[in-house]
Amino acid sequence: MENCSQIMGIPVPKVTMEETVTIIDQVITEKKAELFHVVTINPEITMSSQHDLLLRSIIDEAGHLTADGAGIVMVSRLKGNPLPERVTGCDLLIHLLEIGNEKRWSFYLLGANEVTSKKAAEEISKRYPNVSVLGRQHGFFDQKVEEQIVDEIATLSPDVLVVALGAPKAEFWIHKYKNKLNVRVAIGVGGSLDIIAGTVKRAPAIWQKLNVEWLYRLINQPSRWRRQLILPRFAMKALLFKENNRLQ
């Protein structure tokens, strides 16, 4: 696809943050009945999708994909078909809250622990007074509560469902209930609620600009080192990947 960069068989659209927000704004304005699933593609999701057929089908069926992670953008550039910029789940959420404040959008927050969930809702209400946080639920729930959560979200019918259950769990959860949720847009945002709540500090702007936010997180959270091992593996496999032939 001409307006996409192929990353291990996944066509990631060449869109900027501004263009992504415009797409989502249009979806919410049109009030379509079908849920619009935004998947933020990072190296972990990309690698998992090579052997997880359900995850790959979720990506293929998504309303929109964004390049979440410096590794995705780096590979696209090295392969000579560069993506314009990172569009991370955290940055996208902040932009949606900003425009949502102008347009009086409603949100539902699902995920993180109870303290973080509560604090994030309070911070959003403080910073974006015209945004309606219709409801929230921490991410540690059982099957019985899960059904109640789905019913509550469907009843409240928010413009944006923010799912902070981690990747790819958030993607599976949204896909599982996409026909029951009664929301306009759903997006998995990783640990973004922790950042909004202030329980986790975001990397300074210069680290983000240099695409080494992953290093900042590793320095501040050394326990992440096992997760970071996937980055060199992803880069090697993605660069060697023949886009016309899926890896087996």
Secondary structure as the mmCIF struct_conf table of DSSP 4:
data_model
#
loop_
_struct_conf.conf_type_id
_struct_conf.id
_struct_conf.beg_label_comp_id
_struct_conf.beg_label_asym_id
_struct_conf.beg_label_seq_id
_struct_conf.end_label_comp_id
_struct_conf.end_label_asym_id
_struct_conf.end_label_seq_id
TURN_TY1_P TURN_TY1_P1 GLU A 2 ASN A 3
STRN STRN1 CYS A 4 ILE A 7
TURN_TY1_P TURN_TY1_P2 MET A 8 GLY A 9
STRN STRN2 ILE A 10 PRO A 13
HELX_RH_AL_P HELX_RH_AL_P1 MET A 17 GLU A 30
TURN_TY1_P TURN_TY1_P3 LYS A 31 LYS A 31
BEND BEND1 ALA A 33 GLU A 34
STRN STRN3 PHE A 36 ILE A 41
HELX_RH_AL_P HELX_RH_AL_P2 PRO A 43 SER A 48
TURN_TY1_P TURN_TY1_P4 SER A 49 HIS A 51
HELX_RH_AL_P HELX_RH_AL_P3 LEU A 53 GLU A 61
BEND BEND2 GLY A 63 GLY A 63
STRN STRN4 HIS A 64 ALA A 67
BEND BEND3 GLY A 69 GLY A 69
HELX_RH_AL_P HELX_RH_AL_P4 ALA A 70 LEU A 78
TURN_TY1_P TURN_TY1_P5 LYS A 79 GLY A 80
BEND BEND4 PRO A 84 PRO A 84
HELX_RH_AL_P HELX_RH_AL_P5 GLY A 89 LYS A 103
TURN_TY1_P TURN_TY1_P6 ARG A 104 ARG A 104
STRN STRN5 SER A 106 GLY A 111
BEND BEND5 ALA A 112 ALA A 112
HELX_RH_AL_P HELX_RH_AL_P6 GLU A 114 ARG A 127
TURN_TY1_P TURN_TY1_P7 PRO A 129 ASN A 130
STRN STRN6 SER A 132 GLN A 137
BEND BEND6 GLY A 139 GLY A 139
HELX_RH_AL_P HELX_RH_AL_P7 GLN A 143 LEU A 156
BEND BEND7 ASP A 159 ASP A 159
STRN STRN7 VAL A 160 ALA A 164
BEND BEND8 LEU A 165 LEU A 165
TURN_TY1_P TURN_TY1_P8 ALA A 167 PRO A 168
HELX_RH_AL_P HELX_RH_AL_P8 LYS A 169 TYR A 177
TURN_TY1_P TURN_TY1_P9 LYS A 178 LYS A 180
BEND BEND9 LEU A 181 LEU A 181
BEND BEND10 ARG A 184 ARG A 184
STRN STRN8 VAL A 185 GLY A 188
TURN_TY1_P TURN_TY1_P10 GLY A 190 GLY A 191
HELX_RH_AL_P HELX_RH_AL_P9 SER A 192 ALA A 197
TURN_TY1_P TURN_TY1_P11 GLY A 198 GLY A 198
BEND BEND11 THR A 199 VAL A 200
HELX_LH_PP_P HELX_LH_PP_P1 LYS A 201 PRO A 204
HELX_RH_AL_P HELX_RH_AL_P10 ALA A 205 LYS A 209
TURN_TY1_P TURN_TY1_P12 LEU A 210 ASN A 211
HELX_RH_AL_P HELX_RH_AL_P11 GLU A 213 ASN A 220
HELX_RH_3T_P HELX_RH_3T_P1 PRO A 222 ARG A 224
HELX_RH_AL_P HELX_RH_AL_P12 TRP A 225 GLN A 228
TURN_TY1_P TURN_TY1_P13 LEU A 229 LEU A 229
HELX_RH_AL_P HELX_RH_AL_P13 ILE A 230 LEU A 240
TURN_TY1_P TURN_TY1_P14 GLU A 243 ASN A 244
BEND BEND12 ASN A 245 ASN A 245
#
